Amino acid sequence: MAFASSAQAGITIPAGDWTVDIGGNVNAFYSKNDQSVDVKIAGVKQAYRDPQDTNTIGAGLLPAQFGVGAKSRQNDLDISVQFSFFTGTSSGADRSALTGNELNIRQAYLTFGDASWGTIKMGRDLGIFASDAILNDMTLLGVGNGNPGDSSTLGRIGSGYIYADWKGQIAYTSPNWNGFQFTGGVVEGWTNGATGATPANKVGFEAKASYDWTGDVAGRVWTSVLSQKHEGDTRAAGVAGVNNFDSYTSRGWDLGAKVAVSSFGLVGYYYDGRGLDSQASGVVSNQVVTTTGGLQFLGAQKTDDKGGYIQGTWTIPTGTKLGLSWGQNKSESDIQSATNANNYKVDNETWIVGVYHPLTKSLNLVAEYADQEITGTSKNVGAAKDKIEINNQKISVGAILFF
């Protein structure tokens, strides 16, 4: 995330043959979320009286981070290593001084290569598919959707793009050929409930290509793809923990572009795929009023998924960036197996207005307003339809300090 903001200012230390880089951020936001919920079970309106109106203080989409990296040139190879530690700035879901702020090591990788033939990366880092979508999201410096908690908020995850997440991987990145570059890799297979009791013996494949240009109208275009096979749970019905679903392959592609003209910036992004999203997790019961979509493969759903976002920004003479964005995820599943027959449709849409002011070159003050609409329906075969509608209106203010 080092290039998430121009406010980034790392600390560089020469150490013999090595150069050590130290950097990171600390951020905290106050968020007030007002929620309304309308639930119908089998077509009958429910007397639901538990909306999640919340007041929270904690980290935004970027958790607080401390990163240490080192690089060197040895035997005609550029080599490097990176460790990054992430944590929240909240006191936890139960608001206790004894909980919260769990430490999460999201980056631990090595690289080696040369400008003439490319770079190989091995270890855990941000995923390849949909990575440009999150890195160009203006709410990366703020909150977006979701409440500050033990780790981070959601930004536009689930309401504009699928989360790239942090994955064990072996990836190759080509040299930069006059702005064109590509990356391809094998990533550690995901479970997240999608493989039941079956060992996670299937790896995933991800790749992307991009082209950058400079000038009075500067920008980038990119596309990425993903594929991973999931083995079905073949145990007999009634066995403890059985998930009862068939084998399937998650796959997806995306296309994005950004341009900058003077003080104006524009980002457009679209994705399409199957078996990617978990939007259906908040639909079935009137006891569940939130939907954490955009997390890959969670919930073992053979979903049809698509979405994207449009974002415009304007930097005024004071250096303050004003931003407006709209995004949406659509997810539909149709499960037909011997023991499970259900179908879901979920639409997760959000408008976000943001103000990002660089108080210093390292410190940004942030204010955001987000209006999120989640509509979901669920219908068992031969049964009446269930429907849930959730509206979240959130105001967030805070600061993020890079070092």
C-alpha positions as CSV (number, residue, x, y, z in Angstrom):
1,M,0.0,0.0,0.0
2,A,3.1,2.3,-0.1
3,F,1.8,4.1,-3.1
4,A,-1.7,4.6,-1.7
5,S,-1.0,8.3,-1.1
6,S,1.4,11.0,-2.0
7,A,1.7,11.5,1.7
8,Q,3.9,8.3,2.0
9,A,7.4,9.2,3.2
10,G,9.4,6.1,4.1
11,I,12.6,6.0,6.2
12,T,15.6,4.7,4.4
13,I,18.7,3.3,6.2
14,P,21.9,2.2,4.5
15,A,23.2,-1.0,6.1
16,G,26.3,-2.5,4.3
17,D,25.3,-4.1,1.1
18,W,21.6,-3.5,2.0
19,T,19.2,-0.6,2.0
20,V,16.6,-0.9,4.7
21,D,13.2,0.8,4.3
22,I,10.9,1.4,7.2
23,G,7.4,2.8,6.8
24,G,3.7,2.5,7.5
25,N,0.7,4.4,8.8
26,V,-1.5,5.0,11.8
27,N,-5.1,6.1,11.3
28,A,-8.2,6.5,13.3
29,F,-11.8,7.5,12.4
30,Y,-15.0,8.3,14.1
31,S,-17.9,6.8,12.2
32,K,-21.6,7.2,12.9
33,N,-23.8,4.7,11.0
34,D,-27.6,4.9,10.9
35,Q,-29.3,1.7,9.6
36,S,-32.8,0.8,8.6
37,V,-33.9,-2.7,7.9
38,D,-37.0,-4.1,6.2
39,V,-37.4,-7.9,6.3
40,K,-40.1,-10.2,4.8
41,I,-40.0,-13.9,5.5
42,A,-42.2,-16.0,3.1
43,G,-43.8,-12.7,2.0
44,V,-44.8,-11.7,5.5
45,K,-43.3,-8.4,6.9
46,Q,-41.3,-9.0,10.1
47,A,-41.4,-6.7,13.1
48,Y,-37.7,-6.2,13.1
49,R,-36.4,-3.9,15.8
50,D,-32.7,-4.3,15.9
51,P,-31.0,-2.1,13.3
52,Q,-27.2,-1.6,13.7
53,D,-27.0,2.1,14.6
54,T,-23.4,2.4,15.7
55,N,-20.8,4.9,16.9
56,T,-17.3,3.6,16.5
57,I,-13.7,4.7,16.6
58,G,-11.1,2.7,14.8
59,A,-9.1,2.1,11.7
60,G,-10.4,2.7,8.2
61,L,-10.0,0.6,5.1
62,L,-6.2,0.6,5.7
63,P,-5.3,-0.9,9.0
64,A,-2.5,0.7,11.0
65,Q,0.7,-0.7,9.5
66,F,4.4,-1.1,10.3
67,G,6.5,-2.4,7.5
68,V,10.2,-3.3,7.2
69,G,11.8,-4.1,3.9
70,A,15.4,-4.5,2.7
71,K,16.9,-4.7,-0.8
72,S,20.3,-5.3,-2.3
73,R,22.1,-6.0,-5.6
74,Q,24.0,-9.2,-5.6
75,N,25.4,-11.4,-8.4
76,D,23.6,-9.3,-11.0
77,L,20.3,-9.8,-9.2
78,D,18.1,-7.3,-7.4
79,I,16.9,-9.0,-4.3
80,S,14.5,-7.9,-1.6
81,V,12.4,-8.9,1.4
82,Q,9.3,-7.3,3.0
83,F,7.5,-7.8,6.3
84,S,4.4,-5.8,7.1
85,F,2.4,-5.9,10.3
86,F,-1.2,-4.6,10.5
87,T,-3.5,-3.9,13.3
88,G,-6.7,-2.0,14.1
89,T,-7.1,1.1,16.3
90,S,-10.4,0.0,17.9
91,S,-10.9,-1.5,21.4
92,G,-12.8,-4.4,19.8
93,A,-16.3,-5.5,19.0
94,D,-17.3,-5.7,22.7
95,R,-15.7,-2.3,23.4
96,S,-13.5,-3.8,26.1
97,A,-10.0,-2.5,27.0
98,L,-8.9,-6.1,27.2
99,T,-9.7,-7.0,23.5
100,G,-9.2,-5.7,20.0
101,N,-6.1,-4.7,18.0
102,E,-5.2,-8.1,16.8
103,L,-1.8,-8.3,14.9
104,N,-2.0,-9.5,11.3
105,I,1.1,-10.2,9.2
106,R,-0.3,-9.6,5.7
107,Q,3.0,-9.3,3.9
108,A,6.0,-11.7,4.2
109,Y,7.7,-12.2,0.8
110,L,11.0,-12.2,-1.1
111,T,11.7,-11.1,-4.6
112,F,14.6,-11.6,-7.0
113,G,15.1,-10.5,-10.6
114,D,16.6,-8.0,-13.0
115,A,15.2,-5.1,-15.1
116,S,16.2,-7.1,-18.2
117,W,14.1,-10.2,-17.6
118,G,11.6,-9.4,-14.8
119,T,11.0,-10.3,-11.1
120,I,9.9,-13.4,-9.2
121,K,8.0,-12.9,-6.0
122,M,7.5,-15.7,-3.4
123,G,5.5,-15.4,-0.2
124,R,2.4,-13.6,1.0
125,D,1.3,-10.3,-0.5
126,L,-1.8,-8.6,-2.0
127,G,-3.5,-10.8,-4.6
128,I,-3.1,-10.2,-8.3
129,F,-6.8,-10.3,-9.5
130,A,-8.7,-7.0,-8.7
131,S,-5.6,-5.5,-6.9
132,D,-5.8,-2.3,-9.1
133,A,-9.4,-1.9,-8.1
134,I,-8.7,-1.5,-4.4
135,L,-5.5,0.5,-4.9
136,N,-7.3,3.1,-7.0
137,D,-10.3,3.3,-4.6
138,M,-10.3,6.8,-3.0
139,T,-11.6,5.3,0.3
140,L,-8.3,3.6,0.8
141,L,-7.4,6.7,2.7
142,G,-10.7,6.7,4.5
143,V,-13.6,4.3,5.6
144,G,-16.1,3.7,2.9
145,N,-18.5,0.9,3.9
146,G,-18.3,-1.1,7.1
147,N,-17.7,0.0,10.7
148,P,-14.2,0.5,12.2
149,G,-13.5,-2.6,14.2
150,D,-10.8,-5.0,15.3
151,S,-9.0,-4.7,11.9
152,S,-10.4,-2.5,9.1
153,T,-13.5,-1.4,7.3
154,L,-14.6,-2.5,3.8
155,G,-14.2,0.7,1.7
156,R,-15.8,-0.4,-1.6
157,I,-15.2,-4.2,-1.1
158,G,-18.5,-5.8,-1.9
159,S,-19.9,-2.7,-3.5
160,G,-17.7,-2.1,-6.5
161,Y,-15.1,-4.8,-6.5
162,I,-14.0,-8.2,-5.2
163,Y,-11.4,-8.1,-2.4
164,A,-7.9,-9.0,-3.8
165,D,-6.9,-10.1,-0.2
166,W,-3.5,-11.3,0.9
167,K,-2.3,-14.6,-0.5
168,G,0.6,-17.0,-0.5
169,Q,1.9,-16.9,-4.0
170,I,4.6,-17.5,-6.5
171,A,4.4,-14.8,-9.2
172,Y,6.4,-13.5,-12.1
173,T,6.3,-9.8,-13.3
174,S,7.7,-8.9,-16.6
175,P,10.0,-6.0,-17.3
176,N,8.4,-2.7,-18.1
177,W,8.3,-2.4,-21.9
178,N,7.5,1.3,-22.5
179,G,4.6,1.2,-20.1
180,F,3.3,-2.3,-20.7
181,Q,3.8,-4.9,-18.0
182,F,2.2,-8.2,-17.0
183,T,2.1,-10.5,-13.9
184,G,1.1,-14.1,-13.6
185,G,1.2,-16.3,-10.6
186,V,0.0,-19.4,-8.7
187,V,-1.7,-18.6,-5.5
188,E,-2.5,-20.7,-2.4
189,G,-5.9,-22.4,-2.7
190,W,-8.7,-20.8,-0.8
191,T,-11.0,-22.7,1.6
192,N,-13.2,-20.2,3.5
193,G,-15.9,-22.9,3.8
194,A,-15.9,-23.5,0.0
195,T,-14.1,-26.8,0.2
196,G,-15.8,-28.2,3.3
197,A,-13.8,-31.1,4.7
198,T,-11.9,-31.7,1.5
199,P,-8.2,-30.8,1.7
200,A,-7.3,-27.5,0.1
201,N,-5.3,-29.2,-2.6
202,K,-6.3,-27.0,-5.5
203,V,-4.2,-23.9,-6.3
204,G,-5.5,-20.8,-7.9
205,F,-4.2,-19.0,-11.0
206,E,-4.2,-15.2,-11.3
207,A,-2.7,-12.8,-13.9
208,K,-3.0,-9.2,-15.0
209,A,-1.7,-6.9,-17.7
210,S,-1.4,-3.1,-17.6
211,Y,-0.3,-0.2,-19.7
212,D,0.7,3.2,-18.3
213,W,1.3,6.5,-20.1
214,T,2.4,10.0,-19.1
215,G,1.8,13.5,-20.5
216,D,-0.8,16.1,-20.1
217,V,-3.4,13.3,-20.1
218,A,-1.7,10.5,-18.0
219,G,-3.3,7.2,-17.0
220,R,-3.4,3.5,-16.9
221,V,-5.5,0.7,-18.3
222,W,-5.5,-2.8,-16.9
223,T,-7.2,-6.2,-17.0
224,S,-6.8,-9.3,-14.7
225,V,-8.2,-12.8,-14.5
226,L,-8.6,-15.5,-11.8
227,S,-9.4,-19.2,-11.8
228,Q,-9.6,-21.8,-9.0
229,K,-11.2,-25.3,-8.8
230,H,-13.2,-26.2,-5.7
231,E,-13.8,-29.8,-4.7
232,G,-17.4,-30.6,-3.5
233,D,-18.1,-32.1,-0.2
234,T,-18.9,-35.8,-1.0
235,R,-19.6,-37.0,2.6
236,A,-23.0,-38.4,3.3
237,A,-25.8,-36.0,4.4
238,G,-26.1,-35.8,8.2
239,V,-22.4,-36.0,8.9
240,A,-21.3,-33.3,11.3
241,G,-20.0,-30.2,9.4
242,V,-21.1,-31.5,6.0
243,N,-21.6,-28.6,3.5
244,N,-23.4,-30.6,0.7
245,F,-22.4,-28.9,-2.5
246,D,-21.0,-29.9,-5.9
247,S,-17.5,-29.2,-7.3
248,Y,-17.2,-26.0,-9.3
249,T,-14.6,-23.6,-10.6
250,S,-14.4,-19.9,-9.5
251,R,-13.4,-17.7,-12.3
252,G,-13.4,-14.0,-13.1
253,W,-12.1,-11.2,-15.2
254,D,-12.0,-7.4,-14.9
255,L,-11.2,-4.3,-16.9
256,G,-10.3,-0.9,-15.5
257,A,-8.9,2.5,-16.5
258,K,-7.8,5.7,-14.8
259,V,-6.9,9.1,-16.3
260,A,-5.6,12.3,-14.8
261,V,-5.9,15.7,-16.5
262,S,-4.6,18.6,-14.6
263,S,-6.3,18.5,-11.2
264,F,-9.0,16.1,-12.3
265,G,-9.0,12.3,-12.0
266,L,-11.4,9.6,-13.3
267,V,-11.5,5.9,-12.6
268,G,-13.8,3.3,-14.2
269,Y,-13.9,-0.4,-13.3
270,Y,-15.9,-3.5,-14.2
271,Y,-15.7,-7.1,-13.3
272,D,-17.6,-10.3,-14.2
273,G,-17.3,-13.9,-13.0
274,R,-18.7,-17.0,-11.4
275,G,-18.3,-18.3,-7.9
276,L,-16.5,-15.2,-6.6
277,D,-18.8,-13.5,-4.1
278,S,-20.4,-14.0,-0.8
279,Q,-23.2,-11.5,-1.0
280,A,-25.9,-14.1,-0.1
281,S,-24.6,-14.4,3.5
282,G,-27.0,-11.7,4.8
283,V,-30.2,-12.7,3.0
284,V,-31.8,-15.8,4.5
285,S,-32.7,-14.9,8.0
286,N,-34.3,-11.8,9.6
287,Q,-31.7,-12.2,12.4
288,V,-28.9,-11.3,10.0
289,V,-28.9,-7.6,8.9
290,T,-25.4,-7.1,7.4
291,T,-23.9,-8.4,4.2
292,T,-20.1,-8.7,3.9
293,G,-19.9,-9.3,0.2
294,G,-16.8,-9.1,-2.0
295,L,-14.8,-11.7,-0.1
296,Q,-13.8,-14.4,-2.5
297,F,-15.5,-17.8,-2.4
298,L,-16.9,-17.4,1.1
299,G,-20.0,-19.4,1.6
300,A,-19.5,-22.1,-1.1
301,Q,-21.9,-20.5,-3.6
302,K,-21.8,-21.1,-7.3
303,T,-22.8,-17.5,-7.9
304,D,-23.0,-15.4,-11.0
305,D,-21.2,-12.1,-10.1
306,K,-20.7,-8.7,-11.7
307,G,-20.1,-5.2,-10.7
308,G,-17.9,-2.1,-10.8
309,Y,-17.5,1.5,-9.8
310,I,-17.0,5.0,-11.2
311,Q,-15.0,7.6,-9.3
312,G,-14.2,11.2,-10.0
313,T,-11.8,13.4,-8.0
314,W,-10.9,17.1,-8.2
315,T,-7.9,18.6,-6.3
316,I,-8.5,22.2,-5.5
317,P,-5.7,24.8,-5.1
318,T,-5.4,24.2,-1.4
319,G,-4.4,20.6,-2.1
320,T,-7.7,19.2,-0.8
321,K,-9.0,16.4,-2.9
322,L,-12.8,16.2,-3.4
323,G,-14.2,12.8,-4.5
324,L,-17.5,11.3,-5.6
325,S,-17.9,7.6,-6.5
326,W,-20.7,5.1,-7.2
327,G,-20.3,1.3,-7.1
328,Q,-22.3,-1.9,-7.1
329,N,-21.9,-5.6,-6.7
330,K,-24.6,-8.0,-8.0
331,S,-24.5,-11.7,-7.0
332,E,-26.9,-14.4,-7.9
333,S,-26.7,-18.1,-6.9
334,D,-28.6,-21.1,-8.0
335,I,-27.7,-24.1,-6.0
336,Q,-29.2,-27.4,-7.1
337,S,-27.9,-30.6,-5.4
338,A,-29.3,-33.6,-3.8
339,T,-29.4,-32.0,-0.3
340,N,-29.5,-28.3,-1.0
341,A,-31.8,-26.3,-3.3
342,N,-31.9,-22.6,-2.9
343,N,-31.3,-19.4,-4.9
344,Y,-30.3,-15.9,-3.9
345,K,-30.1,-12.5,-5.5
346,V,-28.2,-9.7,-3.8
347,D,-27.6,-6.1,-5.0
348,N,-25.1,-4.0,-3.0
349,E,-24.9,-0.4,-4.1
350,T,-23.1,2.6,-2.5
351,W,-22.6,6.3,-3.2
352,I,-19.6,7.9,-1.4
353,V,-18.6,11.5,-1.1
354,G,-15.1,12.2,0.3
355,V,-12.9,15.1,1.3
356,Y,-9.2,14.4,1.7
357,H,-7.0,17.3,2.9
358,P,-3.1,17.0,3.2
359,L,-2.5,18.9,6.4
360,T,1.2,18.1,5.9
361,K,3.0,15.9,3.4
362,S,2.6,13.0,5.7
363,L,-0.8,13.7,7.4
364,N,-4.2,13.6,5.7
365,L,-7.5,14.7,7.3
366,V,-10.5,12.9,6.0
367,A,-14.3,13.3,5.9
368,E,-16.6,10.9,4.1
369,Y,-20.3,10.3,3.7
370,A,-21.5,6.9,2.4
371,D,-25.1,5.8,1.5
372,Q,-25.4,2.0,1.0
373,E,-28.4,0.1,-0.2
374,I,-28.4,-3.7,0.1
375,T,-31.4,-5.6,-1.4
376,G,-31.4,-9.4,-1.2
377,T,-33.9,-12.1,-1.9
378,S,-33.8,-15.8,-1.1
379,K,-36.2,-18.6,-2.2
380,N,-36.2,-22.3,-1.4
381,V,-37.5,-24.4,-4.2
382,G,-41.3,-24.7,-3.9
383,A,-41.3,-22.0,-1.1
384,A,-42.3,-18.4,-0.8
385,K,-39.7,-15.7,-1.3
386,D,-37.7,-14.1,1.6
387,K,-36.5,-10.5,1.2
388,I,-34.3,-8.2,3.1
389,E,-33.5,-4.5,2.5
390,I,-30.8,-2.7,4.4
391,N,-29.9,1.0,4.2
392,N,-26.7,2.3,5.9
393,Q,-26.0,6.0,6.0
394,K,-22.5,6.7,7.4
395,I,-20.6,9.8,8.3
396,S,-16.8,9.3,9.0
397,V,-14.2,11.8,10.1
398,G,-10.6,11.2,11.0
399,A,-6.9,11.3,10.0
400,I,-4.3,9.0,8.5
401,L,-0.6,9.6,9.1
402,F,2.1,8.0,6.9
403,F,5.7,7.7,7.8
